[in-house]
Every structure is written in C-alpha cells, then in structure tokens.
Amino acid sequence: MLKGLRNALLLSVMPMAMATGAFANEAALTGATKDAAAKIYFERCAGCHGVLRKGATGKNLEPAATSKLGQQRLEKIIANGTEGGMVNFDDILSKDEIKMMATYIQMPPDSPPEWGLADMKGSWKIIVPVDKRPTKKMNNVNLDNVFSVTLRDSGEVALIDGDTKKIWNIVKTGYAVHISRISYSGRYVYVIGRDGKLDLIDLWMEKPQVVATIKTGLDARSVETSKFKGYEDKYAIAGSYWPPQYVIMDGLTLEPLKIVSTRGNTVDGEYHPEPRVASIVASQIKPEFVVNVKETGLIKLVDYTDIKNLKEVTIESAKFLHDGGWDASKRYFLVAANASNKVAVVDTKEGKLAALVDTKSKPHPGRGANFVHPKFGPVWATSHLGADVITLIGTDPEKHPEFAWKVVEELKNHGSGSLFVKTHPKSSNLWADAPLMPEREAAESVTVYDINNLAKGPEVINVAKMAGLPESKAVKRTVHAEYNEAGDEVWFSLWAGKTEPSAIVILDDKTRKMKAVIKDPKLITPTGKFNVKNTQHDIY
Ligand code: DHE
C-alpha cells in the first residue's frame, strides 16, 4: 500500500493501545490492545494477506508460518518491507505499533462476523424513492462526459464536468472509496467503498446526490450493473472480500435480492474459507455477470435471468484472480491471475476458458487496453506490477488465429510497479503508469506509445511536473489514465498524501501536452476516474 492511503487509513484506526504508551512485547495480546491490533490488521493488512491470513498477494501469516520467523524478524519485515513487494510501515506505524502487530500475527487469526441478508437490509436506505426522482434530466451537464473521480482518503467522489473541467459536486461515499461503475442507461453511478458501503448516485438531479445506499459486506472492492438488452439498470451486483460472497440487488433501489457465498474448493481442489470476490464485469452479449473469485481461481458466469433459481457456470482458471476487462469484441474477458503470472481468457459466448496465457510477473491491467496492432491485428494490453513491460496479447481467433491468446509483443514500460494501461478507439496512443515505483521520477511519470509506430519506442512524460504544484515530501504518484468521451483528452490523477496538494492533469491526446489542470483543496487523494460514456460501454 502507498503512504498516502496508509496514512489515511491509520487516522481512522484506533490508537487505543498506542495512547497508553509503550507496548510490552508479550507472547499474546488481550483486551483493547488486541482489538486495536485486529482493527489495524483488518483495515491495513487484510487486503493483501487475507482476513484469515491464508495469503494471496501477500504471504501466509498464520501462526505456523509467523512463529517460525519470530518477533524480531517480523518487526523488521513490518518496519522495512521486503523485496518481495511488502511495503515498509515504519513511516506510519510507531515502534510500539509495529511490535504489537508482530505479536498479533503470531496469534491465531480472528474471524470477523458474517454479513447476511438481515444485516444488509438493516443497513439499506432509500433516500429518494424511485417515484420521487426526476422524470427527466434536471441539469444542463453533458452527462456522457462526466467523470466520477475517487477521492480515496476522504471517502468521497468528485463528479467533474468533463466539458468545463469544473467540479460539479462532491458526494460522500464509503470508507477508502474504491471504484465507480455506471448503469447501462448512463443515468446512475454506483460507488463502492472498502467498507462495503455501496452508494447509488442519480445524475439526472440538478446536483447529483445519493438516492440509495446499502452496506454490502464488511470489506469490498467491486460493483457492476446489468448490461444485457432488456436488463439495463435492472440489477446491481457487489462483490465482497469479507464475507467472501456476492450480492445481487435491485438496480434502482439497491434492495438486496440474493447473496451467494464464494467459499469452496480452489482450482487445486483444496478447501478455502476465504475466496474473495475480485473483479466483476457485465456481459453485453448475454444476461450474465462475470465474477472472478481470487483465492479459488474460479470464474463464475452468473446468469441473472432467474434470481431465485440462479445458474452459475464455474470456469477453472488460475490463482489469484484480480482485475481484468473485455476484448474489443466484448465476447472475451481477460483477467489477471497475478500470483500465477498468467492472464486467463474466458470465451463468454461459449461459456468456457479460451486460454491461460503466460506473462511476465504480476500482470495488473485495470481493465486493459484494446487496439489494432499494425502486424498482429486486435490486441489487448496489460502492464505489470512485477515487470517493466506492457504485454500485448492477440485477441482475434477468427482473422488472426496464429496470434490469438499469445503474447505477441512486450513493450518496455518506464518501470514495474504499474497499475493501469489505457487507450481509446479514437486515439493512437497507449499509456501506462508506474505509481508504485519507489523512485519519485518513475512514480510521477507515464509511458506513451504511438500504436501505429511502436518501433519508434516510448516517450516518458513526467506528468506531475506539469501540474505546477508546490514541492512536497509526498511523491505525486501519477495514476490511472482515463479518456474523455471524445477520446481526444487523457486524464491522470496526481495522488499525493492526504494533507498534500493533489491534482488532475489533462493532456491533449494528440500533442501529449498539458491542456488543463484541475486543482482544488477538495480534491483529496484522487485516484480512479470513470468517464460515464467509457465506463457505461466498456470502452478502453
Ligand atoms: Fe484496486 C480495481 C482490488 C488497491 C485503484 N482493485 C480493482 C479491482 C479489484 C481491486 C478487485 C477490480 C474491480 C472490478 O473491476 O470490479 N485494489 C484491490 C486490492 O485488493 C488492493 C490491491 C489492495 C487493497 O487493500 O485494496 C487495491 N486499488 C488499490 C489502490 O491502492 C488504488 C491504486 C487506489 C485506490 O483508489 O484505492 C486502487 N483499483 C483501483 C482502480 C480500479 C481498481 C482505479 C479500477 C480500474 C479501472 O479502470 O476499472
């Protein structure tokens, strides 16, 4: 995790134990100290290591493994991080906190409570009933070009008018808010927080507001809406990390209709108590959601035509499934199995696995990027957390069968530690970030290729420098490219610390020069940006 987000999380966390002063290095924790450690663990460590500490992106931290390392070694690892990708926590946790966490992870893991239908219903609120909502658009904003921007550490989204570049409204959402998805009509924005809080925002209002809200779980990352013809705006689905399950809801009210647990056996046949729901996408060619279950490596095609008699096709792929997106035809879904260094390809028309493609270390596509390669035909791109390449995979088994589901080219990225790639059908640029690079220059820069002339090599642009923000200690990580509706501007977030100035930098896609910068004290830690039109239609 990054410093900024860690700092923000920490503010919301405890210090009950810390407030009491020095922490004794004992074999076990009790009472308020244990509660404090559990809270830190749940909010800060579970994302990578799992609530039950079985390990996923991060290592297994069950007592059998941790007690072998012992208190002192664990303290060092927590403080300094490791070359394997564990980040250092010495800049945000005190020495006493580090001691406490080293002890805590040698104790048996806590299992948080379940979160069933009654809990969800108890948390569910319709703020504006459907029949009290506007019957027509009540504003003059070009909704297709609105961006929902994650303000990560303030638990808000900024709705920015892409035409005027003005902040239209800032809406309070869940804790450490994660992603936005748009209903297929383009009217509603669904925003999920890491605390499982899902907010439904109505863009037809004069000033968009939350019209319904529900807590879908205790720890969540994904949300999507039904996109098949006849089901536009009908259903929403949210996936949880804890409890490991997904819930299908009414798309207009968020009333929870069906909860399905993802606990079960992995592709290797072993039982796993915590298979978390990673990415979810909605098919446009079938009434189906594609639900990717991280720890089992299973991909579920969930047919939503009959919620009471729900049909799921379960496809074996590889561990641990994370993020992914459609190919340009919207028939194939490509998802990173990042612990296996593979991309799994699902043929959603046939309902089966099309391929498992070997890649360099830890592919991390976001939703990936589709374009037509001058030599290999249609390709889908991903960058990597663990390698400084952008991998291109052929996606056209009909006209280019010799290249389909093969790595046809690896382009150099300016660093590993990349999270997102992006292009647009109207653009000839392919962009990649590298915000998790330890070096400031790399983390603040992006790589861009001309997709018609890849041999020319990349241009590396320091986007953070363009913004003219004051010098700050925090690295201004340049993260997550997103296009405007027209496909002629590309937007980047500068993600600095919670108390440092951040910004959104908008580049003219043709000239690659800065066109505008949005700076506002209210833009606290902007990260993901979701253009209404592009998100609604899966354009990337
Ligand atoms: Fe994300 C997508 C999980 C940390 C920004 N992230 C996703 C998805 C998953 C996921 C499963 C796919 C959702 C989908 O498509 O339905 N993210 C996780 C984590 O488990 C992880 C690694 C650690 C954690 O504890 O949360 C994590 N993510 C981050 C960040 O720190 C990022 C960079 C900043 C932030 O705002 O939190 C971040 N994740 C994003 C973004 C997307 C995303 C912007 C959507 C990309 C897109 O273009 O669709």
Boltz pocket constraint, residues with backbone or C-beta under 6 A from the ligand:
constraints:
  - pocket:
      binder: B
      contacts: [[A, 1], [A, 2], [A, 5], [A, 43], [A, 44], [A, 46], [A, 47], [A, 48], [A, 150], [A, 152], [A, 176], [A, 177], [A, 178], [A, 179], [A, 221], [A, 222], [A, 223], [A, 277], [A, 278], [A, 279], [A, 280], [A, 281], [A, 322], [A, 323], [A, 324], [A, 366], [A, 367], [A, 419], [A, 479], [A, 480], [A, 481], [A, 527], [A, 528], [A, 529]]
      max_distance: 6.0
